[in-house]
């Protein structure tokens, strides 16, 4: 018999430039899954919303202070007090130093003790998400929580005093009734207590529950943090910022309890002012104490000097010095006075500065120069007679002690005035009053969640498409050098249906289905292709089982039968024939294998409802390929082509067995069914090679079960914009015509 004359070009390898993804291709893939991407983005945003609600709210209280330089508090002139306590004797280096002082333990410890900030009370909450339910009254949630977990609005106020060795240890307070509770210590000791009564704890310490609002069974954790931890916590949450070197300083304190931050911040400011005044007063008190000690010693020295001078004059009968000796003595006394002044100032500076400070070093140099000049004056007195030298020494001693006493009295009076006029260099401009909400930012988790969800969805879509190897659309088939005859969409009616169900004959069960419309297009295309081949027989095969070759063969035959053509459908799969199941015939029904083996000559069945004739596969033989080589098969096809308008042969998969290579040599056309997203380009190339090697020319490919929802490009078809199933058309009956 004559073989088909339809010539198909040799398969060609895909063009690398065509396989490269461009921006338009990527956008088409994303657009195809836009609802999936949008849904995942929304879900991620909802998760971000919930995550953003987990952290507790943080509040910030603020106050504004003016801090002046401490050196400016001295307003007495230098001539009056001899540079006493003038200059920056505080050693302050600006706001940085003050900030360290404010955050130090000396300022914070009194506040911590007064406000009992070391006691920490935490309700037992549901793990991970309990904070959300505790902070917000979510309807219907509280009734499903176990009784030990705190509900919104429940609290416990307590003061815990335990030894430092138990600092940080957790005590469990369980509400047992109205005004009563039990306490479980870290040593698992259990004691009972009442509200308002201090409870002694085993192992040392006590607990005072001042008030609580909670139902019976609720649990709270009470602990006393180490002092250093509490100081560090407050110092970390305390913000200090100066406004452009103006001395105007903004103080802020953050915390979970808004009203508490206001109280603590105001207490910190007041304690800082108190410590500042105390520090200023201590400097003056130290100077007063030093001067009073020196004054007592000076008075004793003055009396001793006066007595010694009176005794010397009485013994020597000498009252006055000579003019030259008097002049030398006055010079020496003046130098000694200057030297004592310098030494006094140096001692005052050493109270607040170190020996290496530049101001101290300057006084050391002055002291050395005065001592040199004093030695020169003393050498001038050495030529004076011995009794005048002694008289001069005693007179100088008296005058020196009297002068020092007067200087000390003057300085004592000046420091008294200075202490009385001392005021703080800190002024509170705006006290803390209300704590404002400061975070956390609950919108950012929503944004982050949406961005992460969007990125994850896009990555999933593109990643799935990248690793998917199945045929996507006509572009990939045509790139192999073989034409695509039809694209048959996936019908929802066939999902989960077996070959024995009525839906399998979709052309009869639902003739308006889009898959049937695609088969009608295939029927039209085959009309012209078969006309040019000179034969009316067609083999339909596939690369692998379950690609839908039997479905295409059956429904194509049904469509030909509906148009009035004489149709013969041959089930040539003598290994796993399925067509018998649709027509409800037994497995042992006579068929092709029986005809080829010569068992019977009458095995074609006619089905009036379907308007087709069917030759079933028959009993499964052990040698199907050998039977197909039998001349009886050639005679069967020759006779069938003369009697029928169309002969459709449902052949086994071409990559599984050799039967299609035999059948394809005897029919006019050979069609290959490829399953969308399952059959790979490599499978099609292998099938083409297998058939071509045996002399079978493959006429084209039928893309079956095209699923738009799972396609890489959906209905948009990628950068070539093929469209399958984008339009719906339904046949309706006009009631008025009935």
Order of alpha helices (4+ residues) and beta strands (2+ residues): alpha-alpha-alpha-beta-alpha-alpha-alpha-beta-alpha-beta-beta-beta-beta-beta-beta-beta-alpha-beta-beta-alpha-alpha-alpha-alpha-beta-beta-alpha-alpha-beta-alpha-alpha-beta-alpha-beta-alpha-alpha-beta-beta-alpha-alpha-beta-alpha-beta-alpha-beta
